């Protein structure tokens, strides 16, 4: 269950290892900033936003990342290339974390990506994303290559077959059009709502079994779109539900997680770290392995436990 026969790819994205066998590396958390109703930035979409509060949030995210061992980055939501430039410049001045740009309109996204290339920060940039809805995937791939873009997200989803297998077919179709040629390829298996998150997780397993690629999803999509639950269960109930889904999703064959608003990092990162600690011991029970990455949450929080476990040599069935 937690060991793939297929060799698993581990990509080096701006110094962060992404991918591998379950439990090998903590999942990369990709948080959002400057989205509509962002309680941190209060942007007017013209380059005016609460810079001091945003700096504070970035420091907070860096600190919880260091404390938990869970790596983080930000995808900045922008409507125009000029708006994206303002956010990119501010971000690069205030944090060393990598980044992405979240722009739905392909033409606008392309122009913002040109700016990333112009200032020479391709190594820190995650292109989000190549999608099944793009009209000219081959052309898009070539433009990204020309700009020196190295790290990309492929979004896998099939409108006609919304099963996990449909997501695999969608990925393979996109890769066949040249999208398999980047230094880093991570696969977003498209969460549509909270209960269908399971389809995304099963697709993660299928893709890792067949292609060995890092997989994950926007597990916050399923939780934050379930808006009426705040009225039914209250804000604390929503936060509990969100933490469970984010943690469980990140533990089940996930190498990254679009985890929602950056302001939620202080509760989401510990939830994911806790789930990953349990994953580490599940992996140990199945394989006898606890991986060497010093940033594994279990190594940061339970080093003494690991030492006793390994010294005793205890494992499933006495092996």
C-alpha positions in Angstrom: 0.0 0.0 0.0 2.8 2.4 0.8 5.6 1.1 -1.4 5.5 1.4 -5.2 7.4 -1.0 -7.4 7.7 1.7 -10.0 10.7 4.0 -9.5 9.4 7.2 -8.1 10.8 10.5 -9.5 12.1 13.1 -7.0 12.5 16.5 -8.5 14.6 19.3 -7.0 12.4 22.3 -7.1 14.4 25.3 -5.8 16.1 23.1 -3.2 13.0 21.3 -2.2 12.7 17.6 -2.9 9.3 16.9 -4.4 8.1 13.3 -5.0 9.3 9.9 -4.1 7.9 6.9 -2.2 5.2 7.6 0.4 6.9 9.0 3.5 10.1 9.8 1.7 9.7 13.6 1.6 7.1 15.8 3.3 4.6 17.3 0.9 5.0 20.8 -0.5 2.3 23.1 0.7 1.3 25.7 -2.0 -0.7 28.5 -0.3 -2.6 31.3 -2.1 -2.2 35.1 -1.7 -4.0 38.0 -3.2 -7.2 36.0 -4.0 -10.6 37.6 -3.7 -11.6 38.2 -0.1 -8.0 37.7 1.1 -8.2 38.8 4.7 -4.4 39.4 4.7 -3.6 41.5 1.7 -6.9 43.5 1.1 -5.6 44.2 -2.4 -7.4 46.6 -4.7 -5.9 44.7 -7.7 -4.0 47.8 -8.7 -0.8 47.1 -6.7 -2.1 48.6 -3.5 -2.3 46.1 -0.6 -1.4 45.8 3.0 2.4 45.2 2.7 3.2 45.1 6.4 0.5 42.5 7.1 1.6 40.5 4.1 5.2 40.5 5.3 4.1 39.3 8.7 2.1 36.5 7.1 5.1 35.4 5.0 7.3 35.3 8.1 4.7 33.3 9.9 4.5 30.8 7.1 8.3 30.5 7.0 8.4 29.9 10.8 5.7 27.2 10.8 7.4 25.5 7.8 10.7 25.4 9.8 8.9 24.1 12.9 7.0 21.4 11.2 9.4 20.4 8.5 6.7 20.9 5.9 8.0 23.0 3.0 5.9 25.9 1.7 5.5 28.4 -1.1 2.9 30.8 -2.4 0.8 31.0 -5.6 -0.1 34.6 -6.1 -3.5 35.3 -7.7 -3.4 38.1 -10.2 -5.8 39.3 -12.9 -3.3 41.1 -15.2 0.4 40.8 -15.9 1.0 44.3 -14.4 -0.6 43.2 -11.2 1.4 40.0 -11.2 4.7 42.0 -11.6 3.9 44.0 -8.4 3.3 40.9 -6.4 6.4 39.1 -7.8 8.7 42.0 -7.0 7.3 42.3 -3.5 7.5 38.6 -2.8 11.1 38.2 -4.0 12.1 41.1 -1.8 10.6 39.6 1.3 11.0 35.8 1.3 13.3 33.1 -0.1 10.4 30.7 -0.7 9.6 29.7 -4.2 6.4 30.9 -5.9 3.8 30.5 -8.6 1.3 32.7 -10.3 -2.4 31.8 -10.3 -4.0 33.2 -13.5 -6.8 31.4 -15.2 -6.6 33.3 -18.6 -3.8 31.6 -20.6 -2.8 34.7 -22.5 -2.4 36.8 -19.3 -0.6 33.9 -17.6 1.9 33.8 -20.5 2.7 37.5 -20.2 3.3 37.2 -16.5 5.6 34.2 -17.2 7.6 36.3 -19.6 8.3 38.7 -16.7 9.6 35.8 -14.6 12.0 35.0 -17.4 13.0 38.6 -17.9 14.2 38.9 -14.3 15.8 35.5 -14.3 14.0 33.7 -11.5 12.9 30.6 -13.4 14.5 28.3 -10.8 12.1 29.6 -8.1 9.0 29.6 -10.3 6.4 26.9 -10.5 4.3 27.3 -13.7 0.6 26.6 -12.8 -0.5 25.1 -15.0 -0.8 23.2 -18.3 -4.4 22.1 -18.4 -6.7 19.8 -20.6 -8.7 22.9 -21.5 -5.7 24.7 -23.1 -6.3 25.1 -26.8 -2.6 24.7 -28.0 -0.7 22.6 -25.5 2.2 22.0 -27.9 2.6 25.7 -28.6 2.3 26.5 -24.8 5.1 24.0 -24.1 7.4 25.5 -26.7 6.8 29.0 -25.4 7.6 27.9 -21.9 10.8 26.1 -23.1 11.8 29.3 -24.9 11.4 31.3 -21.7 13.6 28.8 -19.7 10.7 27.6 -17.5 11.8 24.4 -15.8 9.1 23.5 -13.3 5.4 22.9 -14.2 2.1 21.6 -12.9 0.0 19.5 -15.2 -3.7 19.5 -14.3 -5.3 16.1 -15.1 -9.0 16.0 -15.6 -11.4 14.5 -18.1 -14.9 16.1 -18.4 -16.2 13.0 -20.1 -14.7 10.5 -17.6 -14.4 12.0 -14.1 -13.2 8.8 -12.6 -9.6 8.4 -11.3 -8.8 6.5 -14.6 -10.1 9.5 -16.5 -7.5 11.7 -14.8 -4.8 9.2 -15.8 -5.9 9.4 -19.4 -6.0 13.2 -19.3 -2.4 13.3 -18.0 -1.2 10.9 -20.7 -2.8 13.0 -23.4 -1.2 16.2 -22.2 2.2 14.5 -21.8 2.0 13.1 -25.3 1.9 16.7 -26.5 5.4 17.6 -25.2 4.6 18.4 -21.6 6.7 15.5 -20.3 10.0 17.3 -21.1 10.4 19.7 -18.2 12.9 19.4 -15.3 10.0 19.2 -12.8 6.6 17.8 -13.6 4.0 17.5 -10.8 0.4 16.4 -11.4 -2.7 18.1 -10.0 -5.4 15.5 -10.0 -8.2 18.0 -9.8 -10.4 18.1 -6.7 -14.0 19.1 -7.6 -15.6 19.0 -4.2 -15.0 17.5 -0.7 -16.3 13.9 -1.2 -14.8 13.5 -4.7 -11.4 14.3 -3.1 -11.1 10.6 -2.9 -11.1 10.3 -6.7 -8.1 12.7 -6.7 -6.3 10.6 -4.1 -6.9 7.3 -6.0 -5.7 9.0 -9.2 -2.6 10.0 -7.3 -1.9 6.3 -6.5 -2.7 5.2 -10.1 -0.3 7.8 -11.6 2.5 7.0 -9.2 2.1 3.3 -9.9 2.2 3.8 -13.6 4.4 6.9 -14.2 6.2 7.5 -10.9 5.4 11.2 -11.0 4.7 13.5 -8.0 1.0 14.0 -7.5 -1.3 16.1 -5.4 -4.3 18.3 -5.5 -6.1 21.4 -4.3 -7.6 19.7 -1.2 -8.7 23.1 0.0 -11.0 23.4 -3.0 -13.2 20.7 -1.6 -13.3 22.2 1.9 -13.6 25.9 1.1 -16.3 25.3 -1.5 -18.4 23.6 1.1 -19.5 27.0 2.4 -22.7 26.1 4.1 -20.9 23.9 6.6 -19.9 27.1 8.5 -23.5 27.7 9.2 -24.2 24.1 10.1 -21.1 23.3 12.2 -19.8 26.8 13.0 -16.3 28.2 12.2 -14.6 25.8 14.6 -16.4 22.9 12.9 -15.2 24.1 9.5 -11.6 24.4 10.7 -11.7 20.9 12.1 -13.1 19.5 8.8 -10.5 21.4 6.8 -7.6 20.2 8.9 -8.8 16.6 8.6 -9.2 16.7 4.8 -5.9 18.6 4.3 -4.0 16.1 6.5 -5.6 13.0 5.2 -5.3 14.1 1.6 -1.6 15.0 2.1 -0.9 11.5 3.6 -2.5 9.5 0.8 -0.1 9.4 -2.1 0.3 13.1 -2.2 3.6 15.0 -2.8 2.1 18.5 -2.8 -1.1 20.2 -1.7 -2.6 23.5 -2.9 -3.6 24.1 0.7 -5.7 27.3 0.5 -5.2 30.8 1.9 -1.7 31.5 3.3 -3.3 32.9 6.5 -4.4 29.3 7.4 -0.8 28.0 7.4 -0.5 28.0 11.2 -3.3 25.4 11.4 -2.9 23.5 8.1 0.9 22.9 8.3 0.6 21.2 11.7 -2.3 19.1 10.5 -0.3 17.9 7.5 2.8 17.4 9.6 0.7 15.2 12.1 -0.7 13.2 9.2 2.7 12.7 7.8 4.1 11.5 11.1 1.4 8.7 11.1 2.2 8.0 7.5 5.9 7.5 8.4 5.0 4.8 11.0 2.6 3.1 8.6 5.5 3.0 6.0 7.8 1.7 8.7 5.4 -1.1 9.6 5.1 -2.1 6.0 8.7 -1.7 4.9 11.0 -1.3 7.9 12.1 2.1 6.5 12.0 5.6 7.9 13.6 7.8 5.3 16.6 10.0 5.9 15.3 13.4 5.0 16.1 15.4 8.2 13.0 17.6 7.6 10.6 14.7 7.9 8.1 15.8 10.6 8.7 12.5 12.5 12.4 13.2 12.6 11.9 16.7 13.8 9.4 15.8 16.4 10.1 12.2 17.5 13.8 11.6 17.0 14.1 9.7 20.2 11.2 7.4 19.2 12.9 6.6 15.9 16.2 5.8 17.7 14.5 3.4 20.1 12.5 1.8 17.2 15.6 1.2 15.1 17.8 0.1 18.0 15.2 -2.4 19.1 14.8 -3.7 15.5 11.1 -4.2 16.2 8.9 -4.4 13.1 5.9 -6.2 11.9 5.9 -9.9 12.5 9.1 -9.6 14.6 11.4 -8.8 11.6 
